[in-house]
Amino acid sequence: MRRSYTNMLQFFYDTFREEKYVGIFQARRPTLFVIDLDIVKNIFIKDFACFSDRISVSTDTQREPLLRNLANMSGSEWKAMRHIVTPTFSSAKMKAMFPLVADCANSLKIALSQEALDDVDVPKLMSRFTTDVIGSCAFGVDPGSLKNPDSPFLAMSQRMFKTDRTTVLKRYCRTFFPKLFKFLNLRTYSWEVETFFTNIISQVLEERRKTGVQRNDFIQLMLNMQNTETEFYMSDELITSNSFIFMLAGLETSATTLSFCLYELAKDPDLQNKVRQEIIDCTERYGGLNYDAVCAMRLVVQTAMETLRLHPPTPLTTRLCTAPCTLSSELNVKVKDAVLIPLHCIQKDPRYFSDPEKFDPDRFKEDSNPPAFMAFGEGPRSCPGARFAQLIVSAGLAAVLSGYQVQPCARTTPTIHYDPRSVMLKNKGGIWLSFKPL
Ligand code: HEM
């Protein structure tokens, strides 16, 4: 049987659990696989100055300009860009943007009221929802994926997340044999995908400049920065590549979280009822699904966090050593040494979370951010979209659970087995549920 990449990491983690770290080879690249939580924290936070980069997927941004984005940048360029982008995720900006998310939650309700509700392909449905959210907030357009499952925007965005054999091979080549990748003139995303999204952004920018119409979305916030004194100029190309990374980083991760969360709730009807009751109470108290209502939903957030603990869509992150460093007073790390942090394994370690396979949102009751919870990474290079993701997930859950009882169906797999073709965590047999109107 083929092991998924995550299962392989789990095997290393379990085998060397008592060690602080081990060296592994990823293809031909020696990599430091860190197990000890204190060392992980040092890499993320205390020694961040020595580990400020991630192992880059490609630095060839001349050839692939969309890859010149926050997630791929390194060194001072990343620092300046992060400084510019971080304020776009502030609480005030999130509050102003929330009506766009709520509109999509409403479209999700409408779609549910019109579609067959037995044997629902949940990740597909949730991807339509998150595509509409990201399209609206990061691209300034309505992708219309919930209204029309054949929407061209949806079709193009789905092509970015393909896990067929050719795509997997191409990504492997890009990560471990970048020179060969360039020599063969391979591209991370097809011309069609690149052109489609680049054209959308350029049309939106042109229209906003021409009409002066403002909107509370990321593209507007980045556009406004062109007129402010910042460390470097937020060019149209950078607006485009960052909108693109918001889609890449936010769309599948949020859809996967929603899908796993509904799966866990379908298996625990009592918990589902409690979550539903909180959604109903909060929306009644605050006069609808608005920012204040979702901020008041504590159990919803706990349930989302527990989903992210048990099934973090991004099961690992990496760092690249950028300055010589001695870790844990014994391990010398050199510049360009690769580091792998197995987020998923740490979050399933019984030393940090008792009975780790149990889905239990109460873990987050007293402490909303326990030390070993790292689904969004940690430190200065952690996920800037964490709060936004939480809002998307809460709004999606509210849309579904306020009107439907989510139940297992004939196609629901009794347990989760991660798909070996995907680095991101996904269930091999998909997630199928039935939605019963209340
Ligand atoms: C449940 C949803 C999400 C999860 C689980 C998630 C998880 C992560 C993780 C693990 C990282 C790497 C952190 C590290 O290396 O320390 C990351 C980075 C990033 N995420 Fe997210 N993310 C989510 C949603 C989003 C959303 C909605 C956006 C934007 C709209 C976003 C934008 C980014 C960006 C731009 C980075 C790179 C940051 C940098 O390198 O400075 N993410 N995310």
Residues whose N, C-alpha, C, O or C-beta is under 5 A from the ligand:
A	BS01	HEM	L70 A71 F246 A249 G250 T253 S254 T257 P313 T314 T317 T318 M374 A375 F376 G377 E378 R381 S382 C383 P384 G385 F388 A389
